[in-house]
Amino acid sequence: MCNPNFGLNQRPGRLRRTIIVFAGLTAVAIAAVRPAAAADAVSRADMAPDALVQSVSTEVLDAIRSDPALHKGDVERLQKLIDDKVAPYVDFERMTRLSVGRGWRTATPEQRQALMREFRTLLVRTYSGALSRVTDHQVKMRPFRAQPTDTDVVVRSLVAPSAGEPIQLDYRLEKTDNGWKIYDVTVDAISIVANYRNQFNRVINDKGFDVLMADLKAKQQELASLLGARN
């Protein structure tokens, strides 16, 4: 039986509302990047990490505001947004590995690939249901503090509506041969990786990896039903 709270269940209202703003930055595709997205990634390969986050974040917000289908929670349109705009800039394998924690070492290669696929789908469906909340939000970058030789950094930002309380989003990035890659997002001091790791470890330790996979699939079906009913 799927845990009804499986997923982002710490400070659920605020956390879910916040992460929706940057749904693509955490629900990034593990599949091959589309040619147009690959070309765009090359053009940003030499960007500083803070400039990269600002550029991609602004582009995602603009796309959500301008696409009526995204406001309706269209999963296929969200997937296209992820593939086109975000996938080149997130290390989803590392994000999944860190989220699973100790259980990753005992998983087979097939189980790892399956988990990455199911994890991605869960995130997409979780966030697609609240895209309509994005209205006039703007990205405001906070001062970036890092040395030129650093290869692992934190980029801090605020997502601010024209009226209301801004939301703090911090990104952890690692420098790779293909430019900077995001591997964790912290929302108001809650790390996506840490939040999922706590939940995944409990399931793996108590019931095993296969039950974790079953829980992910069950939660996806539940979310798909909710989205279908709403649309």
MOFEN-V682080 format. One record per backbone hydrogen bond with DSSP energy under -1.0 kcal/mol. NH is the residue of the N-H (numbers start at 0). CO is the residue of the C=O. Records with the same first field share a line. If there is no record, write none. Layout:
BEGIN
NH=CO  CO
END
This chain:
BEGIN
5=2
8=6
14=10
15=11
16=12
17=13
18=14
19=15
20=17
21=18
22=19
24=21
25=22
26=22
37=33
38=34
39=35
40=36
41=37
42=38
44=41
46=43
51=47
52=48
53=49
54=50
55=51
56=52
57=53
58=54
59=55
60=56
61=57
62=58
63=59
64=60
65=61
70=66
71=67
72=69
73=68
77=73
78=74
79=75
80=76
81=77
82=78
83=79
84=80
85=81
86=81
88=85
89=86
90=181
91=89
94=90
95=91
96=92
97=93
98=94
99=95
100=96
102=99
103=100
104=101
111=107
112=108
113=109
114=110
115=111
116=112
117=113
118=114
119=115
120=116
121=117
122=118
123=119
124=120
125=121
126=122
127=123
129=126
132=129
133=130
137=159
139=157
141=155
149=146
152=172
154=170
156=168
157=139
158=166
159=137
166=158
168=156
169=185
170=154
171=183
172=152
173=180
174=150
175=178
178=175
180=173
181=88
182=171
183=171
185=169
186=189
187=167
189=186
191=184
194=190
195=191
196=192
197=193
198=194
199=195
200=196
201=197
202=198
203=199
204=200
205=201
206=202
207=202
211=207
212=208
213=209
214=210
215=211
216=212
217=213
218=214
219=215
220=216
221=217
222=218
223=219
224=220
225=221
226=222
227=223
228=224
229=225
230=226
END
